[in-house]
Amino acid sequence: MNRVALVVGGIIAIPLLVFLGLGFGHDPNVIASPLIGKEAPAFALRDFDGNPLELAAMLGKPVVLNFWASWCQPCVIEHPYLLRAAKHYEGRVSFIGVVPSEDREEAVNQFYSRFGSWGPAYYDSDGKVSIAYGVFKLPETYFIDAEGTIRYKHAGPLDPVTISETLEGLL
């Protein structure tokens, strides 16, 4: 009887342990984007002052499209790296920040006053741009080449190496 229980337990436990073990090699926060290698979804947004921006007008040089929010702590972590990159690549790369409909102008202005600004925040008032890009959680950044093709997506806070390696590959 004990032998049968041991065999049945092994038949159940071994595949379960293999399945769980395979899952440890994958970061559940990393979700591959089906947009990589495809044309970036077109959009038209406005900043809090009502100034319009269309992605099409930014093409001709690489674009860093960063989805962030004033209340997002990982966004605070990556912010100084974006500041440095925007200054370093000024004139060669366009940096676009998109904030969600839940964020407010006062909060974004407070964030910029406290941490500095690498460019205006464009307001995704209806969430359609975030949906078009499949934004899962903030921050998320898309690197778009000069022709408008998405070349890389980074979920979570950016680091200086990722920014520079990705942009140098696009220039």
C-alpha positions as CSV (number, residue, x, y, z in Angstrom):
1,M,0.0,0.0,0.0
2,N,2.8,2.4,0.9
3,R,4.6,1.6,-2.3
4,V,1.5,2.4,-4.4
5,A,1.1,5.8,-2.6
6,L,4.7,6.6,-3.2
7,V,4.5,5.8,-6.9
8,V,1.3,7.8,-7.4
9,G,2.8,10.7,-5.3
10,G,5.9,10.6,-7.5
11,I,3.8,10.6,-10.7
12,I,2.0,13.7,-9.5
13,A,4.9,15.5,-7.8
14,I,7.7,15.1,-10.5
15,P,5.8,16.9,-13.4
16,L,4.7,19.6,-10.9
17,L,8.2,20.2,-9.8
18,V,9.5,20.4,-13.4
19,F,6.7,22.8,-14.3
20,L,7.5,25.0,-11.3
21,G,11.3,24.8,-11.9
22,L,10.8,26.0,-15.5
23,G,8.8,29.0,-14.3
24,F,11.7,30.3,-12.1
25,G,13.7,31.1,-15.2
26,H,11.2,33.6,-16.4
27,D,10.5,37.1,-15.0
28,P,6.7,37.4,-14.8
29,N,7.0,41.2,-15.1
30,V,8.5,40.9,-18.6
31,I,5.8,40.7,-21.2
32,A,7.0,40.5,-24.8
33,S,5.5,43.1,-27.0
34,P,4.0,42.0,-30.3
35,L,4.8,45.5,-31.6
36,I,8.6,45.0,-31.8
37,G,9.6,45.2,-35.4
38,K,6.3,46.8,-36.4
39,E,5.3,50.3,-37.2
40,A,4.6,52.3,-34.1
41,P,0.9,53.1,-33.6
42,A,0.2,56.7,-34.7
43,F,-1.1,59.1,-32.0
44,A,-2.0,62.7,-31.4
45,L,-1.7,64.0,-27.9
46,R,-1.7,67.4,-26.1
47,D,0.4,68.6,-23.2
48,F,-1.3,70.3,-20.3
49,D,-1.2,73.7,-22.0
50,G,-3.0,72.2,-25.0
51,N,0.0,72.1,-27.4
52,P,-0.5,69.2,-29.8
53,L,2.0,66.4,-30.6
54,E,1.7,63.8,-33.3
55,L,4.2,60.9,-33.5
56,A,4.5,61.4,-37.3
57,A,6.0,64.9,-36.7
58,M,8.7,63.4,-34.5
59,L,10.0,60.9,-37.1
60,G,13.2,61.4,-38.9
61,K,15.2,60.7,-35.8
62,P,14.8,58.1,-33.1
63,V,12.1,58.5,-30.5
64,V,12.1,57.5,-26.8
65,L,8.4,57.1,-25.9
66,N,8.2,56.9,-22.1
67,F,4.9,56.1,-20.3
68,W,5.2,57.4,-16.7
69,A,3.2,59.0,-13.8
70,S,3.9,61.5,-11.1
71,W,2.9,59.0,-8.4
72,C,5.0,56.1,-9.8
73,Q,8.0,55.3,-7.6
74,P,9.9,53.4,-10.3
75,C,9.5,56.4,-12.5
76,V,11.3,58.5,-9.9
77,I,14.2,56.0,-10.1
78,E,14.6,56.3,-13.9
79,H,14.0,60.0,-14.1
80,P,17.6,61.2,-13.6
81,Y,18.7,58.8,-16.3
82,L,16.2,60.2,-18.7
83,L,17.3,63.7,-17.8
84,R,20.9,62.9,-18.7
85,A,20.0,61.1,-21.8
86,A,17.8,63.9,-23.1
87,K,20.6,66.3,-22.6
88,H,23.2,64.0,-24.1
89,Y,21.2,63.1,-27.2
90,E,19.6,66.6,-27.6
91,G,18.9,67.3,-31.3
92,R,19.5,63.6,-32.3
93,V,16.7,61.8,-30.4
94,S,13.2,63.0,-29.5
95,F,12.0,62.2,-26.0
96,I,8.3,62.0,-25.4
97,G,6.7,61.5,-22.0
98,V,3.1,60.2,-21.8
99,V,1.2,60.4,-18.5
100,P,-2.1,58.5,-17.9
101,S,-5.5,60.0,-17.5
102,E,-5.4,59.5,-13.7
103,D,-2.5,61.9,-13.4
104,R,-3.2,65.6,-12.9
105,E,-1.4,68.7,-14.1
106,E,-0.6,69.9,-10.6
107,A,1.0,66.6,-9.7
108,V,3.1,66.5,-12.9
109,N,4.2,70.1,-12.3
110,Q,5.2,69.3,-8.8
111,F,7.1,66.3,-10.0
112,Y,9.0,68.5,-12.5
113,S,9.7,71.1,-9.9
114,R,11.2,68.5,-7.6
115,F,13.1,66.3,-10.1
116,G,13.5,68.4,-13.2
117,S,12.0,68.0,-16.7
118,W,13.4,66.3,-19.8
119,G,10.4,67.5,-21.8
120,P,6.7,68.2,-21.7
121,A,4.3,65.6,-20.4
122,Y,1.6,64.7,-23.0
123,Y,-1.7,63.7,-21.4
124,D,-3.3,60.4,-22.5
125,S,-6.7,61.7,-21.5
126,D,-8.7,58.7,-22.8
127,G,-6.1,56.0,-22.4
128,K,-6.1,55.1,-26.1
129,V,-2.4,55.6,-26.6
130,S,-1.5,53.4,-23.6
131,I,-3.9,50.8,-25.0
132,A,-2.5,51.0,-28.5
133,Y,1.0,50.3,-27.1
134,G,-0.2,47.6,-24.7
135,V,1.1,49.4,-21.6
136,F,0.9,47.0,-18.7
137,K,2.4,48.9,-15.9
138,L,4.5,52.1,-15.4
139,P,7.1,52.9,-16.4
140,E,7.3,51.4,-19.9
141,T,9.5,52.8,-22.6
142,Y,9.4,52.2,-26.3
143,F,12.4,52.9,-28.5
144,I,11.3,53.8,-32.1
145,D,13.7,54.2,-34.9
146,A,13.8,57.2,-37.3
147,E,11.5,55.4,-39.8
148,G,8.8,54.8,-37.1
149,T,9.4,51.1,-36.3
150,I,9.4,50.0,-32.7
151,R,12.8,48.4,-32.0
152,Y,12.7,47.8,-28.3
153,K,10.4,47.9,-25.3
154,H,11.6,48.2,-21.8
155,A,9.2,47.5,-18.9
156,G,10.2,49.0,-15.5
157,P,12.7,51.7,-14.7
158,L,15.3,52.4,-17.3
159,D,19.0,52.3,-16.5
160,P,21.8,54.3,-18.1
161,V,23.3,51.2,-19.9
162,T,20.0,50.2,-21.5
163,I,19.3,53.8,-22.6
164,S,22.7,54.3,-24.2
165,E,23.1,50.9,-25.8
166,T,19.6,51.0,-27.3
167,L,20.0,54.6,-28.6
168,E,23.5,54.0,-30.0
169,G,22.0,51.1,-31.9
170,L,19.4,53.4,-33.4
171,L,21.7,56.2,-34.4
